Structure formats: structure tokens, C-alpha cells
Amino acid sequence: MGLAVLLAIAYAMKRHSMPSIDSITDYWNRAALYRAYNKWHLILLVPAVLSLAWACSGGFGVKRCRGFPRDVIGVLPGWLFRFGFPVAFTLISGITAYFMLGATPRVLDSFNYLFQAENFARGQLYAPVPAVKECFEFPFIVMQDERWYGSVYPGFSVLLALGVGIGLPWMVNPVLGGLGLFMIYKAGRVFFHERLARCAVLLLLISPFYRMISAIHMSHASAMILALAGVMLLWKWIVSGRTAHPGIPTAAGLFLGYEYITRPQTAAIVSAPFLFYGVWRFLKGAIRIKHILLFIIPLLIFYLAMGVYNLELTGNPQHSPRYHVDPARRLGFGDDLGAPLPGGNRSGHTPGRGLSNVEVLLNLWNSDLYGWGAWGPFGFCTLLVLAAVVLPPYRIIDGVLAGGIVCNCVLYVFYFTPSPNFGPRYLAGIIPATAFLTLRGCEKLVAGTRDYFEDPSRPAFFCRLTAVFLIVISWGLFLPLHTSHYGMLPPMTPKTVVPVSVRPDSVVVIPEEFYTMNIFTWNSPDLDGIIFLRDPGEALMEKLGDAYPHRTFLYVIGLDAKSKWKLSEIQFSEDSQSARGGL
């Protein structure tokens, strides 16, 4: 009851004390957004700090909590963490995907993933280039040599194709998000212990950023799960040494191999510290060569499969579709890299810009992951991770996980943009490491302060109280703000605007005022149903009429009282190029 009251207070404070989010007209102006947030979330941090002082002075005696379990998390049944919370998170993410994002892609990369998933669901790597291809062009979707395909790595699109097959592609990532919580629980038990694994599940259950990447049509959630499963098995193999079951290194290679065809950079940065530690163990004679071969063989299979995929689409096994469509969007420094500028030039990239990009990513990492706020690249997240690494007792796994975080930051010094859309998504692969080290930092801080309390149970009680206030900050203040911010995404059109009377052999031409980006997804790659396209102009309209002579062309002229499109048939004649009837 008290938590519900605090949540209501926090939401009311956000609603009435903060500037309206609608007034932030620039969607990319994250700095203004978080200045507003950081100004007001401090009000909720004050009670958390006061609770520490009160606990130190003896104001919170444990006797006042008599009858309440000393270990709240420990007494919860295990099935809640294995199945209950993952299912609940799947529902939360599904609600976000359907109601907040409209069950449709909202940014360019997500359209690419869905388009290629449509191809895979039809049992093909690409579709034929449509007639009058100028009318069907879309950013980063390739039309080349009679091939029409999405310029993305194939791993996630294969998973998304399963959702396309049942008509629910928007539910794929919510299911993966729930599976990710299950994997967090399993990995926490392998790396640390039962209690930390349970806390990690609860920590990500309230994470605004994890909720978001589990709701969008993007590969970050799947990449996180694959990388986590791979390094968890890798760790089990390395620790078990020569007695490891042969299936463990094989399974690790399978997960990391599939990660390679999903997000190869994530596969490299997350697994690199584990592999370095494995090499050290091998040099000590603790790992069998046979197990190494069992690990490498699946990696080679996926590497060769990616080469065949590239060869089939781009003609070069070393050039992925994304590199092929825009070689300047690659890692490195130079004037020929970066975003396109007028005149054919590029924005360029330098080490200084790279460090600035990493600062932006760390700011978002601290503010979005738990919703606890950030001050530049620093925040509670950074401080707790540092505490986990610096404070004793020291464990190898702490350093290995921290190494993955460092590798991720170093990697994106070499990339020209932090791409802040949907938060620090370039750091999605290190979400598990961050969660584990956050909790390890809490463990070490509590252990280090226990001697300063007359009653050794008071630090634990303070931690519970502080956790309550942090949950209030995440759910009551940051989550509504986060949701309002992403409500400013580009507008989308629901497919319900299409009248049921429109026949499957129609071409619906949409003027600029009624066209939104998500309408592109209503077309199948083979264009074997209704075709929807933006008004291409008179010259191309004549070509479309010649290219699709057996189709009926309809033009959107407005909305009726039921919010359905009002359509007028386009009449083609020999004497005029095209005339829109009824206009």
C-alpha cells in the first residue's frame, strides 16, 4: 500500500512539476529531456539518503519489522524467477509493443529487419525487384541486380520470420525479453549465487531500457540473449576444465556462432574477455584441445554460412549487405566515413568525436538502464560497477564481466554516431554484465559498512528501504517520462483505415498528407496483394499503369466519418498520361 502511494506521488510530481514533454519539439534533444528529469528525480533520492542517516542513528529498529521476513527475496518460490517474472515481463513488453509502438516498426533499421523476415518467411533470401522500382525505394533496403532485400544481418530476421508466419511479428521481441530474464537467472547462478541471480531478474524487470529493446523490431534483445547464453556456457567450460562435458563447448560455439550472424560486434566484445581467460587456462593445461575443436567447429559453420549469404546477395562473401549499401558506415577514422552530407561528402570521424559518442552512450546507459539518473557519463550505474571491480573481495568473474563493458566502450570510439534512438542500444549486449556488477557493487558496499552498525541487520534493512525508493524513481517518475518521450516517434497509420471493399488486385496511391513510413510494411516483398505506395507524380504514374495493367488504381482523397480512407479510382487513357477521377 505504501509503495502504491509513493508511486502515485511520484507520478503526480512528474505530471505537475516537470515541463510538458510535448514542448520538447526536437525528438533528438535528449539533453533537454534529461535535464528536466534529473532536476526532479532528486526529490525522491532525498528520502533514500535520509533513510541511511536514520538507520545509522538507530531510528529504524528491526523490532518494528517483527513478523516480516528478514530475507524477502529468499523466501519467494524459485518458479517465480524461472517462469513467473519472465512471463510477466513478456506481457509488459507486449503491451508496450502493441499500445505504445503500434505493433509496427518505427525506425529505419526495424523496417529492414521486418522486410527481410518477410522474405525468409516466404522461403527466399530476396524478392525480385518490382517494376517501376523508383516507387518502392526505401532507405537501406537494397535493389540491385534484380534482388530486393533488407541490408541487415540475417540472424534476427530468421527469428522474426517465425512471428511473421503466425501473423504476430511484434510479439517476437517481447517473448525474447522474457526469455532473457530466464537466461539472466540461469547465468547469475552460474557466475555467482542464487540470491544475486534473483536480484538481477528483479532489477531488469523494472528496467525502462530493457523494456524498450524488448518491444521494438530490432535485434538487440536477441543479441543479448545469444551472447549471454554463449559466455555462460563458455564460463562453465573454462571453470570445469578438462572434466567439462563435450556438449558444453559445442553449445557455446553454437550460441556465439548464431550471435555472429545476428550482431557480430556484440559477439566479439562480450566474448573477448572470456576467451582471453580461456586462453590463459589452456596455457596452464586446464583445457583439452578436443574441447577447443568442438567449440570452433560451430563457429566456422556459421562463419561460412554468413559468407554464403553475403555472396548470394552482394556477390562478395566478405561484404555484408549493410556494408554493400553504404561502405562509409563502418568502424574507423577518416573524412570518408560517417553520415552523408550534401554534395556527396561525409561527416567524417575522429578519435575526439569517438570519445564524445562514448560519453553520450554512458550518459544514456546510466539514465535509461534503471531510470536512476545520470550526470554526464556518471551515475549510480557507473559508481556501483566501479565498486564491484575496485572493492574486495575480488573474483575473476568480476573482472571478466567488467572487461566486456570496457571492450564495448572502446569499440564505439571507432563508430561515427552513438545513435541514441531507443536509448544506449549499442550497449545492449552488456546489460547482463551491468546488472550483475551493479548488484556485486551493492553487496560489497553493504559488507564494507556492516561493521559500523551496532545491529548488523540495519544495513540490509536500509538496502531494502533504498530499493523501494529506487523502484519509485524507475516506475513512478522515469517510466512515464520515457513512455512520453517515445510517444513522440514518427506518426504511424493503422491498417484499419483501409476499407474492406478494396480488392487484393488494387494499387492504393497515397498523397503526402496521408502517407506515413509504416505503410511500407503493408506491402509483401513479392507484391502479391494490395500494393500501397506514396504518390509518385504524374510521370511515374503512367509507368505504373503500363507495368500493372490488370490492377485497379485507387487514390486516397480523404477520410470518411469512420476514419476510413475515401478512395477514387484513377482513370488511365490513351490521350492523357493519367487523370485522377473525382479530383
Salt bridges, closest charged atoms under 4 A:
ASP71 OD1 - ARG195 NH1 2.28
ASP109 OD1 - ARG322 NH1 3.16
GLU194 OE1 - ARG189 NE 2.99
GLU194 OE2 - ARG198 NE 2.67
ASP326 OD2 - ARG329 NE 2.94
ASP326 OD1 - ARG346 NH2 2.85
ASP336 OD2 - ARG330 NH2 3.30
ASP368 OD2 - ARG30 NH2 3.16
ASP368 OD2 - HIS482 NE2 3.52
ASP398 OD2 - ARG440 NH2 2.73
ASP398 OD2 - LYS444 NZ 3.48
GLU443 OE2 - HIS193 NE2 2.80
GLU443 OE1 - ARG440 NH1 3.25
ASP505 OD1 - ARG503 NE 3.46
GLU512 OE2 - ARG534 NH1 2.76
ASP526 OD2 - ARG122 NH1 3.07
ASP528 OD2 - ARG122 NH1 2.77
ASP535 OD2 - ARG580 NH2 3.06
GLU538 OE2 - ARG580 NH1 3.25
